[in-house]
Amino acid sequence: MKQVVLPKAPIEVANLVGGEHVAAKGGVREVVSPYTGEVIGRVGLSTVEDVGRAVAAAKDAAKRWRAVPIKERTQALFRYRELLLAHLEELGNLAAIESGKTVDEGAAGVMKGVEVIEFALSLQNLDDGAVLEVSRGVTCEVRREPMGVVVGITPFNFPAMVPLWLYPIAIACGNAFVLKPSEKVPLTSHRVGQLMTEAGFPPGVFTVVNGDRVAVEALIDHPDVSVVTFVGSTAVARAVYRRATGNDKRALCLGGAKNHLVVVPDADPEVTIDGVLRSFTGCAGQRCMAGSLLVAVGDVEPILDGIVERASQMVLGRDMGAIIDRPSLDRLVAAIGRAKDDGVRIRLDGRSPEVPDGFAGGHWLGATILDGAKPGMECAQHELFGPVLTIVRVPTLEAALALQSESPYGNAQTVFTTSGAVARFVADRSEAGMIGINVGVPVPREPFAFGGTKQSRFGQGDITGRPALELWTQTKKITSKWQLQSDSNWMS
Protein backbone atom coordinates (compact mmCIF):
# COMPACT_ATOMS: atom_id res chain seq x y z
CA MET A 1 0.00 0.00 0.00
CA LYS A 2 1.57 3.28 -1.13
CA GLN A 3 1.62 6.24 1.26
CA VAL A 4 0.44 9.68 0.21
CA VAL A 5 3.06 12.30 -0.59
CA LEU A 6 2.02 15.90 0.07
CA PRO A 7 3.47 18.76 -1.99
CA LYS A 8 6.23 20.82 -0.41
CA ALA A 9 4.40 24.01 -1.35
CA PRO A 10 0.79 24.71 -2.36
CA ILE A 11 0.08 24.02 -6.04
CA GLU A 12 -1.27 27.04 -7.93
CA VAL A 13 -4.15 26.14 -10.24
CA ALA A 14 -5.36 28.24 -13.18
CA ASN A 15 -7.87 27.67 -15.96
CA LEU A 16 -6.77 25.98 -19.18
CA VAL A 17 -8.10 28.13 -22.01
CA GLY A 18 -6.98 27.89 -25.62
CA GLY A 19 -4.02 25.74 -24.59
CA GLU A 20 -2.76 28.34 -22.08
CA HIS A 21 -3.05 28.53 -18.31
CA VAL A 22 -5.04 31.66 -17.52
CA ALA A 23 -5.73 33.04 -14.05
CA ALA A 24 -9.39 33.34 -13.11
CA LYS A 25 -10.63 36.71 -11.89
CA GLY A 26 -13.17 35.69 -9.23
CA GLY A 27 -10.91 35.25 -6.23
CA VAL A 28 -8.96 32.31 -4.84
CA ARG A 29 -10.00 29.24 -2.86
CA GLU A 30 -7.59 27.17 -0.79
CA VAL A 31 -7.41 23.44 -1.46
CA VAL A 32 -7.20 21.49 1.80
CA SER A 33 -6.03 17.88 2.05
CA PRO A 34 -8.43 15.57 3.91
CA TYR A 35 -5.38 13.72 5.21
CA THR A 36 -3.95 16.61 7.22
CA GLY A 37 -6.31 19.58 7.08
CA GLU A 38 -3.43 21.56 5.55
CA VAL A 39 -3.49 23.76 2.46
CA ILE A 40 -2.02 21.90 -0.53
CA GLY A 41 -3.15 24.19 -3.32
CA ARG A 42 -4.89 27.37 -4.40
CA VAL A 43 -7.39 27.57 -7.22
CA GLY A 44 -8.78 30.60 -8.98
CA LEU A 45 -12.55 30.95 -9.18
CA SER A 46 -13.98 31.86 -12.56
CA THR A 47 -16.29 34.77 -13.24
CA VAL A 48 -18.99 34.86 -15.92
CA GLU A 49 -16.49 36.69 -18.13
CA ASP A 50 -13.84 33.99 -17.54
CA VAL A 51 -16.35 31.34 -18.60
CA GLY A 52 -17.25 33.35 -21.70
CA ARG A 53 -13.61 33.50 -22.82
CA ALA A 54 -13.17 29.78 -22.23
CA VAL A 55 -16.27 28.80 -24.18
CA ALA A 56 -15.29 31.13 -27.03
CA ALA A 57 -11.91 29.39 -27.31
CA ALA A 58 -13.59 25.99 -27.20
CA LYS A 59 -16.10 27.02 -29.88
CA ASP A 60 -13.30 28.16 -32.15
CA ALA A 61 -11.47 24.86 -31.61
CA ALA A 62 -14.63 22.81 -32.19
CA LYS A 63 -15.02 24.20 -35.70
CA ARG A 64 -11.60 22.83 -36.69
CA TRP A 65 -11.61 19.67 -34.57
CA ARG A 66 -14.81 18.30 -36.14
CA ALA A 67 -13.06 18.37 -39.54
CA VAL A 68 -10.16 16.26 -38.26
CA PRO A 69 -10.62 12.59 -39.28
CA ILE A 70 -11.53 10.35 -36.38
CA LYS A 71 -8.38 8.30 -36.98
CA GLU A 72 -6.26 11.36 -36.20
CA ARG A 73 -8.41 12.26 -33.17
CA THR A 74 -7.92 8.81 -31.72
CA GLN A 75 -4.18 8.94 -32.38
CA ALA A 76 -3.96 11.94 -30.05
CA LEU A 77 -6.13 10.09 -27.56
CA PHE A 78 -3.78 7.10 -27.72
CA ARG A 79 -0.80 9.35 -26.95
CA TYR A 80 -2.75 10.70 -24.00
CA ARG A 81 -3.46 7.16 -22.79
CA GLU A 82 0.26 6.44 -22.81
CA LEU A 83 0.95 9.59 -20.79
CA LEU A 84 -1.66 8.62 -18.20
CA LEU A 85 -0.03 5.24 -17.74
CA ALA A 86 3.42 6.82 -17.50
CA HIS A 87 2.19 9.20 -14.79
CA LEU A 88 -0.14 6.75 -13.05
CA GLU A 89 1.53 6.92 -9.64
CA GLU A 90 1.67 10.73 -9.72
CA LEU A 91 -2.00 11.04 -10.69
CA GLY A 92 -3.04 8.46 -8.10
CA ASN A 93 -1.25 10.46 -5.42
CA LEU A 94 -2.81 13.75 -6.56
CA ALA A 95 -6.30 12.26 -6.46
CA ALA A 96 -5.58 10.85 -3.00
CA ILE A 97 -4.21 13.97 -1.33
CA GLU A 98 -7.07 16.18 -2.52
CA SER A 99 -10.05 13.79 -2.23
CA GLY A 100 -9.07 11.58 0.70
CA LYS A 101 -8.68 8.33 -1.24
CA THR A 102 -5.84 5.94 -0.71
CA VAL A 103 -3.16 6.19 -3.40
CA ASP A 104 -4.16 2.78 -4.74
CA GLU A 105 -7.78 3.94 -5.06
CA GLY A 106 -6.64 7.08 -6.84
CA ALA A 107 -4.63 5.05 -9.33
CA ALA A 108 -7.51 2.59 -9.78
CA GLY A 109 -9.72 5.52 -10.75
CA VAL A 110 -7.27 6.48 -13.47
CA MET A 111 -7.21 2.91 -14.76
CA LYS A 112 -11.00 2.75 -14.86
CA GLY A 113 -10.86 5.92 -16.93
CA VAL A 114 -8.28 4.33 -19.22
CA GLU A 115 -10.90 1.67 -20.03
CA VAL A 116 -13.15 4.42 -21.38
CA ILE A 117 -10.26 5.80 -23.44
CA GLU A 118 -9.69 2.35 -24.90
CA PHE A 119 -13.35 2.13 -25.89
CA ALA A 120 -13.11 5.61 -27.44
CA LEU A 121 -10.10 4.41 -29.43
CA SER A 122 -12.27 1.70 -30.95
CA LEU A 123 -14.79 4.19 -32.32
CA GLN A 124 -12.77 4.63 -35.52
CA ASN A 125 -13.45 0.97 -36.29
CA LEU A 126 -17.19 1.04 -35.58
CA ASP A 127 -19.49 1.46 -38.54
CA ASP A 128 -22.17 3.45 -36.73
CA GLY A 129 -23.64 5.07 -39.78
CA ALA A 130 -25.63 3.54 -42.62
CA VAL A 131 -26.05 3.88 -46.39
CA LEU A 132 -28.97 2.16 -48.11
CA GLU A 133 -30.45 2.21 -51.58
CA VAL A 134 -34.02 3.07 -50.57
CA SER A 135 -35.44 3.37 -54.08
CA ARG A 136 -34.13 2.89 -57.61
CA GLY A 137 -31.38 5.48 -58.03
CA VAL A 138 -31.89 6.95 -54.54
CA THR A 139 -29.69 6.39 -51.50
CA CYS A 140 -30.11 7.52 -47.91
CA GLU A 141 -27.10 7.98 -45.63
CA VAL A 142 -26.89 8.59 -41.88
CA ARG A 143 -23.80 10.23 -40.36
CA ARG A 144 -22.88 10.94 -36.77
CA GLU A 145 -21.66 14.48 -36.19
CA PRO A 146 -20.38 16.24 -33.05
CA MET A 147 -22.50 18.54 -30.93
CA GLY A 148 -19.85 21.30 -30.67
CA VAL A 149 -18.94 22.63 -27.22
CA VAL A 150 -19.90 20.17 -24.48
CA VAL A 151 -19.50 20.50 -20.72
CA GLY A 152 -18.75 18.10 -17.86
CA ILE A 153 -19.37 19.23 -14.26
CA THR A 154 -17.72 16.67 -11.98
CA PRO A 155 -17.69 15.88 -8.23
CA PHE A 156 -14.99 15.81 -5.57
CA ASN A 157 -14.95 12.07 -4.94
CA PHE A 158 -13.33 10.95 -8.22
CA PRO A 159 -10.99 13.71 -9.46
CA ALA A 160 -9.61 11.49 -12.24
CA MET A 161 -12.17 8.78 -12.99
CA VAL A 162 -15.43 10.68 -13.48
CA PRO A 163 -13.92 13.27 -15.86
CA LEU A 164 -12.32 10.37 -17.73
CA TRP A 165 -15.76 8.82 -18.13
CA LEU A 166 -16.84 11.95 -19.99
CA TYR A 167 -14.26 13.58 -22.22
CA PRO A 168 -12.54 10.70 -24.11
CA ILE A 169 -15.68 9.64 -26.02
CA ALA A 170 -16.86 13.24 -26.42
CA ILE A 171 -13.53 14.35 -27.88
CA ALA A 172 -13.16 11.26 -30.07
CA CYS A 173 -16.57 12.13 -31.55
CA GLY A 174 -15.25 15.56 -32.56
CA ASN A 175 -16.50 17.79 -29.76
CA ALA A 176 -14.57 20.41 -27.79
CA PHE A 177 -14.86 19.54 -24.10
CA VAL A 178 -15.02 21.97 -21.16
CA LEU A 179 -14.35 20.41 -17.75
CA LYS A 180 -15.55 22.12 -14.58
CA PRO A 181 -14.09 20.06 -11.72
CA SER A 182 -15.17 20.43 -8.11
CA GLU A 183 -13.43 23.40 -6.56
CA LYS A 184 -12.47 21.06 -3.69
CA VAL A 185 -10.29 18.90 -5.97
CA PRO A 186 -8.77 20.91 -8.84
CA LEU A 187 -5.22 19.54 -8.68
CA THR A 188 -5.76 16.35 -10.68
CA SER A 189 -7.65 18.18 -13.44
CA HIS A 190 -4.86 20.78 -13.60
CA ARG A 191 -2.30 18.04 -14.23
CA VAL A 192 -4.58 16.24 -16.66
CA GLY A 193 -4.87 19.43 -18.69
CA GLN A 194 -1.10 19.60 -18.95
CA LEU A 195 -0.98 16.01 -20.20
CA MET A 196 -3.71 16.67 -22.77
CA THR A 197 -1.61 19.52 -24.14
CA GLU A 198 1.48 17.31 -24.15
CA ALA A 199 -0.43 14.63 -26.05
CA GLY A 200 -0.91 17.08 -28.90
CA PHE A 201 -4.56 18.02 -28.71
CA PRO A 202 -5.11 21.37 -30.45
CA PRO A 203 -5.65 24.37 -28.15
CA GLY A 204 -9.24 24.64 -27.02
CA VAL A 205 -10.24 21.03 -27.67
CA PHE A 206 -9.85 20.38 -23.94
CA THR A 207 -10.60 23.26 -21.57
CA VAL A 208 -10.59 23.41 -17.77
CA VAL A 209 -12.73 26.06 -16.06
CA ASN A 210 -12.35 26.19 -12.28
CA GLY A 211 -14.85 27.74 -9.94
CA ASP A 212 -17.98 27.38 -7.88
CA ARG A 213 -21.69 27.89 -8.57
CA VAL A 214 -21.00 31.05 -10.57
CA ALA A 215 -18.97 29.08 -13.10
CA VAL A 216 -21.49 26.24 -13.22
CA GLU A 217 -24.43 28.51 -13.94
CA ALA A 218 -22.47 30.52 -16.51
CA LEU A 219 -21.60 27.33 -18.38
CA ILE A 220 -25.18 26.07 -18.30
CA ASP A 221 -26.52 29.42 -19.51
CA HIS A 222 -23.95 30.01 -22.25
CA PRO A 223 -25.65 29.90 -25.67
CA ASP A 224 -22.68 28.18 -27.33
CA VAL A 225 -22.76 25.16 -24.98
CA SER A 226 -24.82 22.35 -26.52
CA VAL A 227 -24.52 19.49 -23.99
CA VAL A 228 -24.29 19.60 -20.18
CA THR A 229 -23.33 16.58 -18.09
CA PHE A 230 -23.19 16.49 -14.31
CA VAL A 231 -22.31 13.98 -11.59
CA GLY A 232 -23.05 14.75 -7.95
CA SER A 233 -25.87 14.84 -5.43
CA THR A 234 -29.48 14.26 -6.48
CA ALA A 235 -30.65 17.73 -5.44
CA VAL A 236 -27.99 19.47 -7.54
CA ALA A 237 -28.34 17.01 -10.42
CA ARG A 238 -32.05 17.81 -10.63
CA ALA A 239 -31.38 21.57 -10.53
CA VAL A 240 -28.67 21.39 -13.20
CA TYR A 241 -30.87 19.25 -15.44
CA ARG A 242 -33.82 21.61 -15.18
CA ARG A 243 -31.70 24.66 -15.85
CA ALA A 244 -29.88 23.08 -18.78
CA THR A 245 -32.99 21.72 -20.47
CA GLY A 246 -34.75 25.00 -19.76
CA ASN A 247 -32.01 26.55 -21.87
CA ASP A 248 -32.78 24.06 -24.67
CA LYS A 249 -29.63 22.03 -24.09
CA ARG A 250 -29.13 18.31 -24.11
CA ALA A 251 -28.41 17.18 -20.53
CA LEU A 252 -27.57 14.04 -18.59
CA CYS A 253 -27.20 14.53 -14.83
CA LEU A 254 -26.35 11.69 -12.46
CA GLY A 255 -27.37 12.00 -8.81
CA GLY A 256 -27.03 10.13 -5.55
CA ALA A 257 -27.96 6.65 -4.43
CA LYS A 258 -28.80 4.34 -1.57
CA ASN A 259 -27.57 1.01 -2.89
CA HIS A 260 -28.93 -2.18 -1.33
CA LEU A 261 -26.80 -5.25 -0.63
CA VAL A 262 -29.17 -8.19 -0.21
CA VAL A 263 -27.71 -11.10 1.77
CA VAL A 264 -29.60 -14.40 1.82
CA PRO A 265 -28.89 -17.46 4.01
CA ASP A 266 -27.23 -19.49 1.23
CA ALA A 267 -24.67 -16.75 0.46
CA ASP A 268 -21.02 -17.77 0.37
CA PRO A 269 -19.57 -16.28 3.59
CA GLU A 270 -16.14 -15.29 2.26
CA VAL A 271 -17.44 -13.83 -1.00
CA THR A 272 -20.11 -11.89 0.88
CA ILE A 273 -17.89 -10.56 3.66
CA ASP A 274 -15.29 -9.40 1.15
CA GLY A 275 -17.87 -7.89 -1.22
CA VAL A 276 -19.79 -6.01 1.48
CA LEU A 277 -16.63 -4.71 3.12
CA ARG A 278 -15.16 -3.40 -0.12
CA SER A 279 -18.49 -1.87 -1.12
CA PHE A 280 -19.17 0.27 1.94
CA THR A 281 -15.59 1.18 2.90
CA GLY A 282 -14.03 1.72 -0.54
CA CYS A 283 -13.22 5.40 -1.09
CA ALA A 284 -14.33 5.83 2.56
CA GLY A 285 -17.89 5.30 1.35
CA GLN A 286 -17.76 8.52 -0.68
CA ARG A 287 -19.09 7.18 -3.96
CA CYS A 288 -22.50 6.76 -5.52
CA MET A 289 -21.92 3.03 -5.96
CA ALA A 290 -21.21 2.32 -2.27
CA GLY A 291 -23.41 -0.38 -0.80
CA SER A 292 -24.56 1.49 2.29
CA LEU A 293 -27.69 -0.57 3.14
CA LEU A 294 -27.36 -4.27 3.90
CA VAL A 295 -30.71 -6.05 3.70
CA ALA A 296 -30.43 -9.23 5.76
CA VAL A 297 -32.95 -11.84 4.62
CA GLY A 298 -33.65 -14.36 7.36
CA ASP A 299 -30.84 -15.73 9.51
CA VAL A 300 -27.48 -14.56 8.18
CA GLU A 301 -25.93 -13.80 11.58
CA PRO A 302 -22.58 -15.59 11.02
CA ILE A 303 -22.01 -13.50 7.89
CA LEU A 304 -22.89 -10.27 9.69
CA ASP A 305 -20.50 -11.18 12.51
CA GLY A 306 -17.76 -11.76 9.93
CA ILE A 307 -18.37 -8.36 8.33
CA VAL A 308 -18.12 -6.63 11.71
CA GLU A 309 -14.92 -8.51 12.57
CA ARG A 310 -13.21 -7.75 9.27
CA ALA A 311 -14.28 -4.10 9.31
CA SER A 312 -12.90 -3.68 12.83
CA GLN A 313 -9.46 -4.66 11.54
CA MET A 314 -9.25 -1.93 8.92
CA VAL A 315 -6.40 0.55 9.32
CA LEU A 316 -7.03 4.16 8.38
CA GLY A 317 -4.55 5.57 5.91
CA ARG A 318 -3.75 2.07 4.69
CA ASP A 319 -7.06 0.29 4.07
CA MET A 320 -9.28 3.35 3.95
CA GLY A 321 -8.81 7.05 3.29
CA ALA A 322 -10.21 10.22 4.84
CA ILE A 323 -13.45 12.20 4.62
CA ILE A 324 -13.32 15.11 2.18
CA ASP A 325 -13.72 17.97 4.68
CA ARG A 326 -14.63 18.86 8.25
CA PRO A 327 -18.30 19.73 7.57
CA SER A 328 -18.81 16.35 5.89
CA LEU A 329 -17.18 14.57 8.83
CA ASP A 330 -19.33 16.49 11.32
CA ARG A 331 -22.45 15.61 9.30
CA LEU A 332 -21.58 11.90 9.38
CA VAL A 333 -20.85 11.92 13.11
CA ALA A 334 -24.16 13.63 13.78
CA ALA A 335 -26.06 11.11 11.62
CA ILE A 336 -24.53 8.20 13.55
CA GLY A 337 -25.60 9.87 16.78
CA ARG A 338 -29.17 10.28 15.52
CA ALA A 339 -29.28 6.61 14.53
CA LYS A 340 -28.28 5.64 18.06
CA ASP A 341 -30.97 7.94 19.50
CA ASP A 342 -33.50 6.19 17.24
CA GLY A 343 -32.65 2.88 18.87
CA VAL A 344 -30.26 1.49 16.28
CA ARG A 345 -27.49 -0.73 17.66
CA ILE A 346 -23.98 0.48 16.83
CA ARG A 347 -22.06 -2.75 16.25
CA LEU A 348 -18.93 -0.91 15.13
CA ASP A 349 -18.34 2.75 15.98
CA GLY A 350 -15.81 4.68 13.89
CA ARG A 351 -16.33 8.07 15.51
CA SER A 352 -13.15 7.93 17.62
CA PRO A 353 -10.71 6.19 15.29
CA GLU A 354 -7.01 5.60 15.63
CA VAL A 355 -5.54 8.31 13.41
CA PRO A 356 -2.49 7.51 11.25
CA ASP A 357 0.82 8.92 12.44
CA GLY A 358 1.40 12.41 11.09
CA PHE A 359 -2.22 12.96 10.05
CA ALA A 360 -3.80 14.15 13.28
CA GLY A 361 -5.32 17.21 11.59
CA GLY A 362 -7.15 15.14 8.98
CA HIS A 363 -10.80 14.26 8.67
CA TRP A 364 -11.05 10.66 9.81
CA LEU A 365 -13.94 8.29 10.40
CA GLY A 366 -13.53 4.57 10.90
CA ALA A 367 -15.81 1.92 9.44
CA THR A 368 -19.17 2.08 11.21
CA ILE A 369 -21.92 -0.56 11.25
CA LEU A 370 -25.46 0.19 12.40
CA ASP A 371 -27.78 -2.77 13.03
CA GLY A 372 -31.52 -3.07 13.48
CA ALA A 373 -32.56 0.04 11.57
CA LYS A 374 -36.11 0.48 10.33
CA PRO A 375 -36.77 1.32 6.68
CA GLY A 376 -37.98 4.88 7.35
CA MET A 377 -34.96 5.93 9.43
CA GLU A 378 -32.46 8.45 8.09
CA CYS A 379 -29.58 5.96 8.11
CA ALA A 380 -31.65 3.45 6.10
CA GLN A 381 -33.22 5.86 3.64
CA HIS A 382 -30.76 8.67 2.90
CA GLU A 383 -27.31 8.66 1.35
CA LEU A 384 -24.88 9.43 4.19
CA PHE A 385 -21.82 9.35 1.90
CA GLY A 386 -19.32 7.86 4.29
CA PRO A 387 -18.06 4.46 5.51
CA VAL A 388 -21.32 3.68 7.31
CA LEU A 389 -23.18 0.40 6.73
CA THR A 390 -26.79 0.19 7.91
CA ILE A 391 -28.40 -3.22 8.42
CA VAL A 392 -32.14 -3.71 7.94
CA ARG A 393 -33.61 -7.14 8.61
CA VAL A 394 -36.47 -8.58 6.56
CA PRO A 395 -38.12 -12.03 6.52
CA THR A 396 -38.29 -12.69 2.77
CA LEU A 397 -36.62 -11.89 -0.53
CA GLU A 398 -39.85 -10.24 -1.70
CA ALA A 399 -39.63 -7.86 1.27
CA ALA A 400 -36.03 -7.02 0.34
CA LEU A 401 -37.06 -6.15 -3.21
CA ALA A 402 -39.96 -4.08 -1.93
CA LEU A 403 -37.50 -1.96 0.04
CA GLN A 404 -35.56 -1.15 -3.13
CA SER A 405 -38.77 -0.49 -5.04
CA GLU A 406 -39.83 2.07 -2.42
CA SER A 407 -36.46 3.87 -2.53
CA PRO A 408 -36.34 7.10 -4.53
CA TYR A 409 -32.91 6.04 -5.85
CA GLY A 410 -32.11 3.42 -8.46
CA ASN A 411 -28.38 3.22 -8.99
CA ALA A 412 -27.46 -0.32 -7.93
CA GLN A 413 -28.61 -3.41 -6.09
CA THR A 414 -26.56 -6.52 -5.31
CA VAL A 415 -27.61 -9.95 -4.12
CA PHE A 416 -25.21 -12.33 -2.41
CA THR A 417 -26.29 -15.90 -3.06
CA THR A 418 -25.09 -19.27 -4.35
CA SER A 419 -28.45 -19.92 -6.00
CA GLY A 420 -28.89 -19.13 -9.66
CA ALA A 421 -32.64 -19.01 -9.19
CA VAL A 422 -32.34 -16.39 -6.43
CA ALA A 423 -29.92 -14.34 -8.51
CA ARG A 424 -32.26 -14.39 -11.50
CA PHE A 425 -35.26 -13.54 -9.32
CA VAL A 426 -33.51 -10.40 -8.05
CA ALA A 427 -32.09 -9.41 -11.45
CA ASP A 428 -35.51 -9.70 -13.09
CA ARG A 429 -37.44 -7.77 -10.45
CA SER A 430 -35.04 -5.13 -9.17
CA GLU A 431 -35.77 -1.56 -10.27
CA ALA A 432 -32.13 -0.46 -10.01
CA GLY A 433 -30.18 0.35 -13.16
CA MET A 434 -27.12 -1.77 -12.29
CA ILE A 435 -27.42 -5.21 -10.71
CA GLY A 436 -24.69 -7.15 -8.97
CA ILE A 437 -24.62 -10.88 -8.31
CA ASN A 438 -21.99 -11.42 -5.62
CA VAL A 439 -20.39 -8.14 -6.79
CA GLY A 440 -20.49 -5.38 -4.19
CA VAL A 441 -19.82 -2.54 -6.64
CA PRO A 442 -21.51 -3.55 -9.93
CA VAL A 443 -20.01 -0.90 -12.20
CA PRO A 444 -20.17 -2.23 -15.78
CA ARG A 445 -17.01 -2.34 -17.86
CA GLU A 446 -16.83 -0.90 -21.34
CA PRO A 447 -18.59 -1.15 -23.72
CA PHE A 448 -21.43 -1.65 -21.25
CA ALA A 449 -22.60 1.71 -19.98
CA PHE A 450 -22.85 3.21 -16.50
CA GLY A 451 -26.24 4.55 -15.40
CA GLY A 452 -28.97 4.23 -12.79
CA THR A 453 -32.71 4.87 -12.67
CA LYS A 454 -35.23 6.95 -10.75
CA GLN A 455 -33.69 9.93 -8.91
CA SER A 456 -30.18 8.62 -9.56
CA ARG A 457 -30.38 9.88 -13.14
CA PHE A 458 -31.99 12.83 -14.91
CA GLY A 459 -31.99 12.67 -18.68
CA GLN A 460 -31.66 9.94 -21.29
CA GLY A 461 -28.71 7.84 -22.37
CA ASP A 462 -25.50 7.04 -20.55
CA ILE A 463 -22.15 8.75 -20.11
CA THR A 464 -20.03 5.74 -21.11
CA GLY A 465 -20.20 2.83 -23.51
CA ARG A 466 -21.95 2.69 -26.85
CA PRO A 467 -25.03 4.58 -25.58
CA ALA A 468 -22.74 7.60 -24.99
CA LEU A 469 -22.68 8.13 -28.76
CA GLU A 470 -26.29 9.26 -28.51
CA LEU A 471 -25.25 11.85 -25.92
CA TRP A 472 -22.20 13.30 -27.64
CA THR A 473 -23.38 13.28 -31.27
CA GLN A 474 -26.31 14.11 -33.51
CA THR A 475 -27.27 12.45 -36.76
CA LYS A 476 -27.37 13.96 -40.22
CA LYS A 477 -29.46 12.29 -42.90
CA ILE A 478 -28.46 12.68 -46.57
CA THR A 479 -30.72 11.60 -49.44
CA SER A 480 -29.05 11.45 -52.89
CA LYS A 481 -30.20 11.05 -56.49
CA TRP A 482 -27.90 11.44 -59.50
CA GLN A 483 -30.06 10.67 -62.52
CA LEU A 484 -33.65 10.18 -63.59
CA GLN A 485 -35.03 6.65 -63.60
CA SER A 486 -37.31 5.25 -66.26
CA ASP A 487 -39.62 3.69 -63.68
CA SER A 488 -39.76 6.79 -61.48
CA ASN A 489 -41.97 6.93 -58.41
CA TRP A 490 -42.74 9.64 -55.85
CA MET A 491 -39.17 9.52 -54.51
CA SER A 492 -37.08 8.93 -57.65
Secondary structure, DSSP 8 states (H G I E B T S, - for coil): -------SS-EEE-EEETTEEE--SS-EEEEE-TTTS-EEEEEE---HHHHHHHHHHHHHHHHHHTTS-HHHHHHHHHHHHHHHHHTHHHHHHHHHHHH---HHHHHHHHHHHHHHHHHHHHGGG----EEEEEETTEEEEEEEEE-SEEEEE--SS-TTHHHHHHHHHHHHTT-EEEEE--TT--HHHHHHHHHHHHTT--TTSEEE---SHHHHHHHHH-TTEEEEEEES-HHHHHHHHHHHHHTT-EEEEE----EEEEE-TTS-HHHHHHHHHHHHHGGGG-STT-EEEEEEES--HHHHHHHHHHHHT--BTTTB---S-HHHHHHHHHHHHHHHHTT-EEEE--SS----TT-TTS-----EEEES--TTSHHHHS---SSEEEEEEESSHHHHHHHHHHSSEESEEEEE-S-HHHHHHHHHH--SSEEEES-SS----TTS----EETTEESSS-SSSTTHHHHHEEEEEEEEE-S--TT--S--
